[in-house]
Amino acid sequence: MKRLSICTIFVIIATNAFGQKKLIEKYLSNKTDSTRRASFMPIPVFRYTQEIGVEFGLGALYSVYMDKKDLTNRSSNFSGIISASTKGQYNISLKSDIWSKQNKHHYIAEVRFRRMPFNFYGIGNETLLTDEDRLSQDQVKIVLEAEKRLAPNLYSGLSLGFEHYEFEDLVTGGIFTKQAASQKTGGRVIYAGLSQSYDTRNNSNYTTKGFMGRITYQYAPDFWGGDNFTGSLIKFNVRNFWSLSPKFVLGVNGLFHTIQGENTPFYLLPQMGNDEMMRGYYTGRYRDRNLLAAQAELRYRYNHRFGAVLFGGAGQVFNNGGFAAKNFKPSYGAGGRYFFDPEKGLSMRLDYGIGEKRANEKRQTGFYISLAESF
Protein backbone atom coordinates (compact mmCIF):
# COMPACT_ATOMS: atom_id res chain seq x y z
CA MET A 1 0.00 0.00 0.00
CA LYS A 2 2.84 2.33 0.91
CA ARG A 3 4.59 1.45 -2.34
CA LEU A 4 1.41 2.27 -4.26
CA SER A 5 1.14 5.64 -2.51
CA ILE A 6 4.75 6.50 -3.31
CA CYS A 7 4.23 5.53 -6.96
CA THR A 8 1.11 7.67 -7.09
CA ILE A 9 3.03 10.65 -5.72
CA PHE A 10 5.76 10.15 -8.33
CA VAL A 11 3.15 10.00 -11.10
CA ILE A 12 1.52 13.22 -9.87
CA ILE A 13 4.91 14.98 -9.65
CA ALA A 14 5.95 13.76 -13.09
CA THR A 15 2.61 14.77 -14.63
CA ASN A 16 2.82 18.20 -13.03
CA ALA A 17 6.42 18.67 -14.17
CA PHE A 18 5.49 17.60 -17.70
CA GLY A 19 2.54 20.01 -17.70
CA GLN A 20 4.74 22.87 -16.51
CA LYS A 21 7.31 22.04 -19.19
CA LYS A 22 4.62 22.19 -21.91
CA LEU A 23 3.37 25.49 -20.47
CA ILE A 24 6.88 26.94 -20.48
CA GLU A 25 7.45 25.75 -24.04
CA LYS A 26 4.13 27.24 -25.14
CA TYR A 27 4.74 30.71 -23.70
CA LEU A 28 8.53 31.05 -23.49
CA SER A 29 10.02 28.79 -26.15
CA ASN A 30 11.84 30.58 -28.96
CA LYS A 31 10.39 28.12 -31.47
CA THR A 32 7.62 29.12 -33.86
CA ASP A 33 4.67 26.99 -34.97
CA SER A 34 4.96 26.49 -38.74
CA THR A 35 1.70 24.52 -39.01
CA ARG A 36 -0.32 27.78 -39.13
CA ARG A 37 -2.96 26.16 -36.96
CA ALA A 38 -5.58 28.16 -35.09
CA SER A 39 -4.71 29.39 -31.63
CA PHE A 40 -6.94 30.12 -28.66
CA MET A 41 -5.64 31.99 -25.66
CA PRO A 42 -7.61 32.85 -22.54
CA ILE A 43 -6.16 36.10 -21.30
CA PRO A 44 -6.34 37.42 -17.76
CA VAL A 45 -6.85 41.11 -18.43
CA PHE A 46 -4.43 43.25 -16.51
CA ARG A 47 -3.37 46.60 -17.84
CA TYR A 48 -2.79 50.11 -16.68
CA THR A 49 -3.43 53.48 -18.28
CA GLN A 50 -3.66 56.83 -16.57
CA GLU A 51 -7.24 57.28 -17.79
CA ILE A 52 -8.73 54.15 -16.17
CA GLY A 53 -6.19 53.10 -13.54
CA VAL A 54 -5.58 49.36 -13.09
CA GLU A 55 -7.93 47.28 -15.23
CA PHE A 56 -8.52 43.62 -14.46
CA GLY A 57 -10.86 40.99 -15.84
CA LEU A 58 -11.10 38.07 -18.25
CA GLY A 59 -10.62 37.94 -21.98
CA ALA A 60 -9.98 35.54 -24.83
CA LEU A 61 -8.27 35.80 -28.19
CA TYR A 62 -8.88 33.36 -31.04
CA SER A 63 -6.66 33.66 -34.09
CA VAL A 64 -7.00 31.64 -37.28
CA TYR A 65 -5.98 31.62 -40.94
CA MET A 66 -8.91 31.29 -43.34
CA ASP A 67 -6.51 29.53 -45.72
CA LYS A 68 -3.60 27.78 -43.99
CA LYS A 69 -1.99 26.76 -47.29
CA ASP A 70 -1.76 30.35 -48.53
CA LEU A 71 1.27 31.90 -46.84
CA THR A 72 0.08 35.40 -47.82
CA ASN A 73 -3.27 35.01 -46.05
CA ARG A 74 -3.40 37.30 -43.01
CA SER A 75 -4.58 36.00 -39.67
CA SER A 76 -8.15 36.68 -38.58
CA ASN A 77 -8.51 37.65 -34.92
CA PHE A 78 -11.53 37.47 -32.62
CA SER A 79 -11.40 38.86 -29.09
CA GLY A 80 -13.71 39.43 -26.15
CA ILE A 81 -13.13 41.19 -22.83
CA ILE A 82 -15.08 41.68 -19.61
CA SER A 83 -13.26 43.96 -17.18
CA ALA A 84 -13.44 46.53 -14.42
CA SER A 85 -10.94 49.09 -13.15
CA THR A 86 -9.84 50.71 -9.92
CA LYS A 87 -11.22 54.06 -11.14
CA GLY A 88 -14.78 52.79 -11.52
CA GLN A 89 -14.82 51.68 -15.15
CA TYR A 90 -16.49 48.56 -16.47
CA ASN A 91 -16.07 47.38 -20.02
CA ILE A 92 -17.65 44.65 -22.17
CA SER A 93 -16.04 44.51 -25.60
CA LEU A 94 -16.25 42.16 -28.60
CA LYS A 95 -14.03 42.68 -31.64
CA SER A 96 -13.29 40.86 -34.88
CA ASP A 97 -10.77 41.50 -37.66
CA ILE A 98 -11.34 39.04 -40.49
CA TRP A 99 -9.35 38.45 -43.67
CA SER A 100 -10.96 36.11 -46.21
CA LYS A 101 -9.12 33.67 -48.46
CA GLN A 102 -6.54 35.38 -50.70
CA ASN A 103 -7.22 38.53 -48.63
CA LYS A 104 -10.01 39.44 -51.05
CA HIS A 105 -12.29 40.77 -48.31
CA HIS A 106 -11.62 42.45 -44.97
CA TYR A 107 -14.28 42.71 -42.25
CA ILE A 108 -14.06 44.65 -38.98
CA ALA A 109 -16.68 44.67 -36.23
CA GLU A 110 -16.78 46.11 -32.71
CA VAL A 111 -19.47 46.08 -30.03
CA ARG A 112 -18.77 47.86 -26.73
CA PHE A 113 -20.65 48.69 -23.53
CA ARG A 114 -18.67 50.85 -21.13
CA ARG A 115 -19.04 52.99 -18.03
CA MET A 116 -16.05 55.24 -17.49
CA PRO A 117 -15.36 58.13 -15.12
CA PHE A 118 -12.86 60.53 -16.72
CA ASN A 119 -11.40 64.02 -16.43
CA PHE A 120 -12.54 66.86 -18.71
CA TYR A 121 -10.19 69.84 -19.14
CA GLY A 122 -12.01 71.92 -21.71
CA ILE A 123 -11.58 72.31 -25.46
CA GLY A 124 -8.41 73.34 -27.29
CA ASN A 125 -4.66 72.76 -27.44
CA GLU A 126 -3.79 74.77 -24.30
CA THR A 127 -6.10 73.44 -21.57
CA LEU A 128 -5.02 73.73 -17.93
CA LEU A 129 -4.61 71.07 -15.27
CA THR A 130 -6.28 73.40 -12.76
CA ASP A 131 -9.51 73.19 -14.82
CA GLU A 132 -9.78 69.41 -14.28
CA ASP A 133 -13.47 68.44 -14.02
CA ARG A 134 -14.60 64.90 -13.18
CA LEU A 135 -17.38 63.35 -15.32
CA SER A 136 -19.02 59.94 -15.59
CA GLN A 137 -19.73 58.46 -19.02
CA ASP A 138 -21.94 55.58 -20.18
CA GLN A 139 -21.24 54.48 -23.75
CA VAL A 140 -22.71 52.06 -26.27
CA LYS A 141 -20.77 51.67 -29.52
CA ILE A 142 -21.40 49.46 -32.55
CA VAL A 143 -19.19 49.66 -35.65
CA LEU A 144 -19.33 47.45 -38.77
CA GLU A 145 -16.91 47.75 -41.70
CA ALA A 146 -16.44 45.73 -44.88
CA GLU A 147 -13.78 46.17 -47.57
CA LYS A 148 -13.23 44.45 -50.90
CA ARG A 149 -10.00 44.25 -52.88
CA LEU A 150 -10.55 45.86 -56.29
CA ALA A 151 -6.93 45.73 -57.46
CA PRO A 152 -3.66 44.41 -56.02
CA ASN A 153 -3.34 45.91 -52.49
CA LEU A 154 -6.23 48.34 -53.15
CA TYR A 155 -9.39 48.05 -51.02
CA SER A 156 -12.71 49.94 -51.07
CA GLY A 157 -15.32 49.58 -48.39
CA LEU A 158 -18.46 50.62 -46.54
CA SER A 159 -19.02 51.30 -42.85
CA LEU A 160 -21.94 51.74 -40.50
CA GLY A 161 -21.80 52.93 -36.90
CA PHE A 162 -23.95 53.83 -33.92
CA GLU A 163 -22.85 55.54 -30.70
CA HIS A 164 -24.85 56.50 -27.62
CA TYR A 165 -23.53 58.54 -24.67
CA GLU A 166 -24.82 59.61 -21.28
CA PHE A 167 -22.91 61.94 -18.95
CA GLU A 168 -23.05 63.07 -15.35
CA ASP A 169 -21.06 66.03 -14.05
CA LEU A 170 -19.61 64.80 -10.76
CA VAL A 171 -18.29 68.25 -9.78
CA THR A 172 -20.71 71.04 -10.70
CA GLY A 173 -19.63 74.56 -11.60
CA GLY A 174 -16.40 73.59 -13.39
CA ILE A 175 -15.03 73.96 -16.92
CA PHE A 176 -17.55 71.43 -18.24
CA THR A 177 -20.43 73.79 -17.45
CA LYS A 178 -18.66 76.68 -19.19
CA GLN A 179 -17.37 75.03 -22.38
CA ALA A 180 -19.41 71.94 -23.29
CA ALA A 181 -22.27 74.03 -24.63
CA SER A 182 -24.30 71.30 -26.35
CA GLN A 183 -25.46 67.81 -25.34
CA LYS A 184 -24.03 67.97 -21.82
CA THR A 185 -26.14 65.05 -20.68
CA GLY A 186 -25.27 62.97 -23.75
CA GLY A 187 -26.65 62.10 -27.13
CA ARG A 188 -26.58 59.60 -29.95
CA VAL A 189 -25.29 59.47 -33.48
CA ILE A 190 -25.66 57.06 -36.38
CA TYR A 191 -23.40 57.32 -39.39
CA ALA A 192 -22.56 55.58 -42.65
CA GLY A 193 -19.47 55.99 -44.77
CA LEU A 194 -16.92 54.94 -47.35
CA SER A 195 -13.31 53.86 -47.02
CA GLN A 196 -10.37 53.56 -49.39
CA SER A 197 -7.07 51.90 -48.48
CA TYR A 198 -3.84 50.75 -50.07
CA ASP A 199 -2.02 48.05 -48.09
CA THR A 200 1.26 46.29 -48.93
CA ARG A 201 2.22 45.26 -45.36
CA ASN A 202 3.74 41.80 -45.04
CA ASN A 203 1.96 41.22 -41.70
CA SER A 204 -0.92 43.21 -40.21
CA ASN A 205 0.00 42.28 -36.60
CA TYR A 206 3.77 42.87 -36.59
CA THR A 207 4.84 44.58 -39.79
CA THR A 208 8.50 44.51 -40.85
CA LYS A 209 8.07 46.04 -44.30
CA GLY A 210 5.36 47.62 -46.39
CA PHE A 211 2.97 50.57 -46.60
CA MET A 212 -0.62 51.19 -45.52
CA GLY A 213 -2.68 54.26 -46.28
CA ARG A 214 -6.37 54.55 -45.40
CA ILE A 215 -8.96 57.31 -45.63
CA THR A 216 -12.53 57.08 -44.35
CA TYR A 217 -15.46 59.44 -44.80
CA GLN A 218 -18.55 59.06 -42.60
CA TYR A 219 -21.71 61.13 -42.63
CA ALA A 220 -24.16 61.48 -39.75
CA PRO A 221 -27.61 62.57 -41.05
CA ASP A 222 -30.24 64.50 -39.11
CA PHE A 223 -31.75 61.23 -37.99
CA TRP A 224 -33.24 62.23 -34.62
CA GLY A 225 -33.48 66.00 -34.98
CA GLY A 226 -33.12 68.34 -32.02
CA ASP A 227 -29.54 69.17 -31.07
CA ASN A 228 -28.06 65.82 -32.13
CA PHE A 229 -24.99 66.04 -34.33
CA THR A 230 -25.31 66.32 -38.10
CA GLY A 231 -22.19 66.39 -40.25
CA SER A 232 -19.06 64.63 -41.46
CA LEU A 233 -16.19 62.70 -39.88
CA ILE A 234 -13.00 62.25 -41.92
CA LYS A 235 -9.99 60.14 -40.88
CA PHE A 236 -6.70 59.70 -42.72
CA ASN A 237 -4.04 57.25 -41.53
CA VAL A 238 -0.72 56.38 -43.18
CA ARG A 239 2.02 53.92 -42.09
CA ASN A 240 5.29 52.74 -43.59
CA PHE A 241 7.84 50.18 -42.41
CA TRP A 242 11.45 49.44 -43.36
CA SER A 243 13.42 46.36 -42.34
CA LEU A 244 16.84 47.73 -41.38
CA SER A 245 18.28 44.33 -40.44
CA PRO A 246 16.97 40.92 -39.30
CA LYS A 247 16.39 42.38 -35.80
CA PHE A 248 15.60 46.09 -36.42
CA VAL A 249 12.52 47.65 -38.03
CA LEU A 250 11.73 51.34 -38.46
CA GLY A 251 8.07 52.33 -38.63
CA VAL A 252 6.44 55.74 -39.17
CA ASN A 253 2.79 56.63 -38.66
CA GLY A 254 0.81 59.78 -39.32
CA LEU A 255 -2.88 60.62 -38.93
CA PHE A 256 -5.36 63.44 -39.42
CA HIS A 257 -8.88 63.41 -37.96
CA THR A 258 -11.49 66.11 -38.46
CA ILE A 259 -15.17 66.58 -37.65
CA GLN A 260 -17.32 69.16 -39.42
CA GLY A 261 -21.01 69.90 -38.96
CA GLU A 262 -23.75 71.34 -36.79
CA ASN A 263 -24.24 70.84 -33.05
CA THR A 264 -20.86 69.15 -32.67
CA PRO A 265 -20.76 67.73 -29.11
CA PHE A 266 -17.55 67.68 -27.07
CA TYR A 267 -17.49 63.86 -26.91
CA LEU A 268 -17.19 63.47 -30.70
CA LEU A 269 -14.27 65.92 -31.02
CA PRO A 270 -10.95 64.22 -31.89
CA GLN A 271 -8.89 63.65 -28.74
CA MET A 272 -5.10 63.59 -28.48
CA GLY A 273 -3.34 60.93 -26.45
CA ASN A 274 -3.82 57.18 -25.93
CA ASP A 275 -1.80 53.95 -25.89
CA GLU A 276 -1.32 54.04 -29.68
CA MET A 277 -0.60 57.66 -30.72
CA MET A 278 0.87 60.50 -28.59
CA ARG A 279 1.67 58.20 -25.69
CA GLY A 280 2.24 60.16 -22.49
CA TYR A 281 -0.89 62.33 -22.73
CA TYR A 282 -4.15 61.75 -20.90
CA THR A 283 -6.80 60.90 -23.48
CA GLY A 284 -8.99 63.98 -23.89
CA ARG A 285 -6.66 66.41 -22.13
CA TYR A 286 -6.59 68.15 -25.52
CA ARG A 287 -9.56 67.92 -27.90
CA ASP A 288 -10.86 70.05 -30.79
CA ARG A 289 -12.32 69.82 -34.30
CA ASN A 290 -9.02 68.71 -35.86
CA LEU A 291 -6.22 66.37 -34.77
CA LEU A 292 -2.86 66.08 -36.56
CA ALA A 293 -0.15 63.77 -35.20
CA ALA A 294 2.81 61.65 -36.34
CA GLN A 295 5.29 59.26 -34.75
CA ALA A 296 8.27 57.04 -35.53
CA GLU A 297 9.12 53.77 -33.78
CA LEU A 298 12.39 51.81 -33.85
CA ARG A 299 11.62 48.16 -33.08
CA TYR A 300 14.18 45.63 -31.91
CA ARG A 301 13.29 41.90 -32.00
CA TYR A 302 15.73 40.12 -29.68
CA ASN A 303 14.23 36.73 -30.56
CA HIS A 304 10.84 35.29 -31.47
CA ARG A 305 9.47 35.97 -27.97
CA PHE A 306 10.92 39.29 -26.80
CA GLY A 307 11.60 42.74 -28.19
CA ALA A 308 11.93 46.43 -27.33
CA VAL A 309 11.08 49.79 -28.93
CA LEU A 310 12.04 53.47 -28.88
CA PHE A 311 9.44 55.95 -30.12
CA GLY A 312 9.01 59.68 -30.67
CA GLY A 313 6.45 61.95 -32.25
CA ALA A 314 4.47 65.18 -32.16
CA GLY A 315 0.86 66.27 -32.45
CA GLN A 316 -1.73 68.98 -31.82
CA VAL A 317 -5.47 69.65 -31.87
CA PHE A 318 -6.88 72.85 -33.36
CA ASN A 319 -10.07 74.59 -34.40
CA ASN A 320 -10.81 75.35 -38.05
CA GLY A 321 -8.20 77.86 -39.21
CA GLY A 322 -6.21 77.55 -35.97
CA PHE A 323 -3.30 75.37 -37.11
CA ALA A 324 0.19 76.61 -36.19
CA ALA A 325 3.49 74.70 -36.44
CA LYS A 326 4.63 76.11 -33.08
CA ASN A 327 1.73 74.35 -31.32
CA PHE A 328 3.00 70.81 -31.85
CA LYS A 329 3.49 68.91 -28.59
CA PRO A 330 6.22 66.24 -28.17
CA SER A 331 5.79 62.58 -27.31
CA TYR A 332 8.65 60.13 -26.77
CA GLY A 333 9.49 57.04 -24.76
CA ALA A 334 10.40 53.36 -24.77
CA GLY A 335 8.81 49.97 -24.21
CA GLY A 336 9.15 46.19 -24.13
CA ARG A 337 7.41 43.47 -26.11
CA TYR A 338 6.38 39.87 -25.38
CA PHE A 339 5.07 37.80 -28.32
CA PHE A 340 2.59 35.21 -27.08
CA ASP A 341 2.02 33.97 -30.66
CA PRO A 342 5.32 34.57 -32.50
CA GLU A 343 4.21 33.04 -35.80
CA LYS A 344 1.26 35.43 -36.17
CA GLY A 345 3.10 38.38 -34.59
CA LEU A 346 0.61 38.79 -31.72
CA SER A 347 2.19 40.65 -28.83
CA MET A 348 1.70 42.17 -25.41
CA ARG A 349 3.43 45.50 -24.88
CA LEU A 350 4.55 47.69 -22.03
CA ASP A 351 5.24 51.36 -22.88
CA TYR A 352 6.22 54.48 -20.97
CA GLY A 353 5.48 57.74 -22.78
CA ILE A 354 6.65 61.27 -21.94
CA GLY A 355 4.91 64.47 -23.05
CA GLU A 356 5.29 68.20 -22.54
CA LYS A 357 6.13 70.12 -19.37
CA ARG A 358 3.71 73.05 -19.00
CA ALA A 359 4.26 75.98 -16.69
CA ASN A 360 3.27 75.24 -13.08
CA GLU A 361 2.45 71.61 -13.97
CA LYS A 362 4.26 68.30 -13.71
CA ARG A 363 5.56 66.84 -16.95
CA GLN A 364 2.83 64.79 -18.61
CA THR A 365 3.60 61.06 -18.72
CA GLY A 366 1.78 57.77 -19.23
CA PHE A 367 2.40 54.08 -18.53
CA TYR A 368 0.60 51.50 -20.70
CA ILE A 369 0.15 47.72 -20.72
CA SER A 370 -1.72 46.68 -23.86
CA LEU A 371 -2.23 43.96 -26.46
CA ALA A 372 -0.95 44.35 -30.05
CA GLU A 373 1.48 46.86 -31.52
CA SER A 374 0.72 50.57 -31.37
CA PHE A 375 0.49 50.71 -35.18
TORTORDO-21481 format. One record per residue (C-alpha): x, y, z; residue in three letters. Coordinates in steps of 0.2 Angstrom, whole numbers, always signed. Layout:
N
> X;Y;Z;ALA
...
% end
This chain:
375
> +0;+0;+0;MET
> +14;+12;+5;LYS
> +23;+7;-12;ARG
> +7;+11;-21;LEU
> +6;+28;-13;SER
> +24;+32;-17;ILE
> +21;+28;-35;CYS
> +6;+38;-35;THR
> +15;+53;-29;ILE
> +29;+51;-42;PHE
> +16;+50;-56;VAL
> +8;+66;-49;ILE
> +25;+75;-48;ILE
> +30;+69;-65;ALA
> +13;+74;-73;THR
> +14;+91;-65;ASN
> +32;+93;-71;ALA
> +27;+88;-89;PHE
> +13;+100;-88;GLY
> +24;+114;-83;GLN
> +37;+110;-96;LYS
> +23;+111;-110;LYS
> +17;+127;-102;LEU
> +34;+135;-102;ILE
> +37;+129;-120;GLU
> +21;+136;-126;LYS
> +24;+154;-119;TYR
> +43;+155;-117;LEU
> +50;+144;-131;SER
> +59;+153;-145;ASN
> +52;+141;-157;LYS
> +38;+146;-169;THR
> +23;+135;-175;ASP
> +25;+132;-194;SER
> +9;+123;-195;THR
> -2;+139;-196;ARG
> -15;+131;-185;ARG
> -28;+141;-175;ALA
> -24;+147;-158;SER
> -35;+151;-143;PHE
> -28;+160;-128;MET
> -38;+164;-113;PRO
> -31;+181;-107;ILE
> -32;+187;-89;PRO
> -34;+206;-92;VAL
> -22;+216;-83;PHE
> -17;+233;-89;ARG
> -14;+251;-83;TYR
> -17;+267;-91;THR
> -18;+284;-83;GLN
> -36;+286;-89;GLU
> -44;+271;-81;ILE
> -31;+265;-68;GLY
> -28;+247;-65;VAL
> -40;+236;-76;GLU
> -43;+218;-72;PHE
> -54;+205;-79;GLY
> -56;+190;-91;LEU
> -53;+190;-110;GLY
> -50;+178;-124;ALA
> -41;+179;-141;LEU
> -44;+167;-155;TYR
> -33;+168;-170;SER
> -35;+158;-186;VAL
> -30;+158;-205;TYR
> -45;+156;-217;MET
> -33;+148;-229;ASP
> -18;+139;-220;LYS
> -10;+134;-236;LYS
> -9;+152;-243;ASP
> +6;+159;-234;LEU
> +0;+177;-239;THR
> -16;+175;-230;ASN
> -17;+186;-215;ARG
> -23;+180;-198;SER
> -41;+183;-193;SER
> -43;+188;-175;ASN
> -58;+187;-163;PHE
> -57;+194;-145;SER
> -69;+197;-131;GLY
> -66;+206;-114;ILE
> -75;+208;-98;ILE
> -66;+220;-86;SER
> -67;+233;-72;ALA
> -55;+245;-66;SER
> -49;+254;-50;THR
> -56;+270;-56;LYS
> -74;+264;-58;GLY
> -74;+258;-76;GLN
> -82;+243;-82;TYR
> -80;+237;-100;ASN
> -88;+223;-111;ILE
> -80;+223;-128;SER
> -81;+211;-143;LEU
> -70;+213;-158;LYS
> -66;+204;-174;SER
> -54;+208;-188;ASP
> -57;+195;-202;ILE
> -47;+192;-218;TRP
> -55;+181;-231;SER
> -46;+168;-242;LYS
> -33;+177;-253;GLN
> -36;+193;-243;ASN
> -50;+197;-255;LYS
> -61;+204;-242;HIS
> -58;+212;-225;HIS
> -71;+214;-211;TYR
> -70;+223;-195;ILE
> -83;+223;-181;ALA
> -84;+231;-164;GLU
> -97;+230;-150;VAL
> -94;+239;-134;ARG
> -103;+243;-118;PHE
> -93;+254;-106;ARG
> -95;+265;-90;ARG
> -80;+276;-87;MET
> -77;+291;-76;PRO
> -64;+303;-84;PHE
> -57;+320;-82;ASN
> -63;+334;-94;PHE
> -51;+349;-96;TYR
> -60;+360;-109;GLY
> -58;+362;-127;ILE
> -42;+367;-136;GLY
> -23;+364;-137;ASN
> -19;+374;-121;GLU
> -30;+367;-108;THR
> -25;+369;-90;LEU
> -23;+355;-76;LEU
> -31;+367;-64;THR
> -48;+366;-74;ASP
> -49;+347;-71;GLU
> -67;+342;-70;ASP
> -73;+325;-66;ARG
> -87;+317;-77;LEU
> -95;+300;-78;SER
> -99;+292;-95;GLN
> -110;+278;-101;ASP
> -106;+272;-119;GLN
> -114;+260;-131;VAL
> -104;+258;-148;LYS
> -107;+247;-163;ILE
> -96;+248;-178;VAL
> -97;+237;-194;LEU
> -85;+239;-208;GLU
> -82;+229;-224;ALA
> -69;+231;-238;GLU
> -66;+222;-254;LYS
> -50;+221;-264;ARG
> -53;+229;-281;LEU
> -35;+229;-287;ALA
> -18;+222;-280;PRO
> -17;+230;-262;ASN
> -31;+242;-266;LEU
> -47;+240;-255;TYR
> -64;+250;-255;SER
> -77;+248;-242;GLY
> -92;+253;-233;LEU
> -95;+257;-214;SER
> -110;+259;-203;LEU
> -109;+265;-184;GLY
> -120;+269;-170;PHE
> -114;+278;-154;GLU
> -124;+283;-138;HIS
> -118;+293;-123;TYR
> -124;+298;-106;GLU
> -115;+310;-95;PHE
> -115;+315;-77;GLU
> -105;+330;-70;ASP
> -98;+324;-54;LEU
> -91;+341;-49;VAL
> -104;+355;-54;THR
> -98;+373;-58;GLY
> -82;+368;-67;GLY
> -75;+370;-85;ILE
> -88;+357;-91;PHE
> -102;+369;-87;THR
> -93;+383;-96;LYS
> -87;+375;-112;GLN
> -97;+360;-116;ALA
> -111;+370;-123;ALA
> -121;+356;-132;SER
> -127;+339;-127;GLN
> -120;+340;-109;LYS
> -131;+325;-103;THR
> -126;+315;-119;GLY
> -133;+311;-136;GLY
> -133;+298;-150;ARG
> -126;+297;-167;VAL
> -128;+285;-182;ILE
> -117;+287;-197;TYR
> -113;+278;-213;ALA
> -97;+280;-224;GLY
> -85;+275;-237;LEU
> -67;+269;-235;SER
> -52;+268;-247;GLN
> -35;+260;-242;SER
> -19;+254;-250;TYR
> -10;+240;-240;ASP
> +6;+231;-245;THR
> +11;+226;-227;ARG
> +19;+209;-225;ASN
> +10;+206;-209;ASN
> -5;+216;-201;SER
> +0;+211;-183;ASN
> +19;+214;-183;TYR
> +24;+223;-199;THR
> +42;+223;-204;THR
> +40;+230;-222;LYS
> +27;+238;-232;GLY
> +15;+253;-233;PHE
> -3;+256;-228;MET
> -13;+271;-231;GLY
> -32;+273;-227;ARG
> -45;+287;-228;ILE
> -63;+285;-222;THR
> -77;+297;-224;TYR
> -93;+295;-213;GLN
> -109;+306;-213;TYR
> -121;+307;-199;ALA
> -138;+313;-205;PRO
> -151;+323;-196;ASP
> -159;+306;-190;PHE
> -166;+311;-173;TRP
> -167;+330;-175;GLY
> -166;+342;-160;GLY
> -148;+346;-155;ASP
> -140;+329;-161;ASN
> -125;+330;-172;PHE
> -127;+332;-190;THR
> -111;+332;-201;GLY
> -95;+323;-207;SER
> -81;+314;-199;LEU
> -65;+311;-210;ILE
> -50;+301;-204;LYS
> -34;+299;-214;PHE
> -20;+286;-208;ASN
> -4;+282;-216;VAL
> +10;+270;-210;ARG
> +26;+264;-218;ASN
> +39;+251;-212;PHE
> +57;+247;-217;TRP
> +67;+232;-212;SER
> +84;+239;-207;LEU
> +91;+222;-202;SER
> +85;+205;-196;PRO
> +82;+212;-179;LYS
> +78;+230;-182;PHE
> +63;+238;-190;VAL
> +59;+257;-192;LEU
> +40;+262;-193;GLY
> +32;+279;-196;VAL
> +14;+283;-193;ASN
> +4;+299;-197;GLY
> -14;+303;-195;LEU
> -27;+317;-197;PHE
> -44;+317;-190;HIS
> -57;+331;-192;THR
> -76;+333;-188;ILE
> -87;+346;-197;GLN
> -105;+349;-195;GLY
> -119;+357;-184;GLU
> -121;+354;-165;ASN
> -104;+346;-163;THR
> -104;+339;-146;PRO
> -88;+338;-135;PHE
> -87;+319;-135;TYR
> -86;+317;-154;LEU
> -71;+330;-155;LEU
> -55;+321;-159;PRO
> -44;+318;-144;GLN
> -25;+318;-142;MET
> -17;+305;-132;GLY
> -19;+286;-130;ASN
> -9;+270;-129;ASP
> -7;+270;-148;GLU
> -3;+288;-154;MET
> +4;+302;-143;MET
> +8;+291;-128;ARG
> +11;+301;-112;GLY
> -4;+312;-114;TYR
> -21;+309;-104;TYR
> -34;+305;-117;THR
> -45;+320;-119;GLY
> -33;+332;-111;ARG
> -33;+341;-128;TYR
> -48;+340;-140;ARG
> -54;+350;-154;ASP
> -62;+349;-171;ARG
> -45;+344;-179;ASN
> -31;+332;-174;LEU
> -14;+330;-183;LEU
> -1;+319;-176;ALA
> +14;+308;-182;ALA
> +26;+296;-174;GLN
> +41;+285;-178;ALA
> +46;+269;-169;GLU
> +62;+259;-169;LEU
> +58;+241;-165;ARG
> +71;+228;-160;TYR
> +66;+210;-160;ARG
> +79;+201;-148;TYR
> +71;+184;-153;ASN
> +54;+176;-157;HIS
> +47;+180;-140;ARG
> +55;+196;-134;PHE
> +58;+214;-141;GLY
> +60;+232;-137;ALA
> +55;+249;-145;VAL
> +60;+267;-144;LEU
> +47;+280;-151;PHE
> +45;+298;-153;GLY
> +32;+310;-161;GLY
> +22;+326;-161;ALA
> +4;+331;-162;GLY
> -9;+345;-159;GLN
> -27;+348;-159;VAL
> -34;+364;-167;PHE
> -50;+373;-172;ASN
> -54;+377;-190;ASN
> -41;+389;-196;GLY
> -31;+388;-180;GLY
> -16;+377;-186;PHE
> +1;+383;-181;ALA
> +17;+374;-182;ALA
> +23;+381;-165;LYS
> +9;+372;-157;ASN
> +15;+354;-159;PHE
> +17;+345;-143;LYS
> +31;+331;-141;PRO
> +29;+313;-137;SER
> +43;+301;-134;TYR
> +47;+285;-124;GLY
> +52;+267;-124;ALA
> +44;+250;-121;GLY
> +46;+231;-121;GLY
> +37;+217;-131;ARG
> +32;+199;-127;TYR
> +25;+189;-142;PHE
> +13;+176;-135;PHE
> +10;+170;-153;ASP
> +27;+173;-163;PRO
> +21;+165;-179;GLU
> +6;+177;-181;LYS
> +15;+192;-173;GLY
> +3;+194;-159;LEU
> +11;+203;-144;SER
> +9;+211;-127;MET
> +17;+228;-124;ARG
> +23;+238;-110;LEU
> +26;+257;-114;ASP
> +31;+272;-105;TYR
> +27;+289;-114;GLY
> +33;+306;-110;ILE
> +25;+322;-115;GLY
> +26;+341;-113;GLU
> +31;+351;-97;LYS
> +19;+365;-95;ARG
> +21;+380;-83;ALA
> +16;+376;-65;ASN
> +12;+358;-70;GLU
> +21;+341;-69;LYS
> +28;+334;-85;ARG
> +14;+324;-93;GLN
> +18;+305;-94;THR
> +9;+289;-96;GLY
> +12;+270;-93;PHE
> +3;+257;-103;TYR
> +1;+239;-104;ILE
> -9;+233;-119;SER
> -11;+220;-132;LEU
> -5;+222;-150;ALA
> +7;+234;-158;GLU
> +4;+253;-157;SER
> +2;+254;-176;PHE
% end
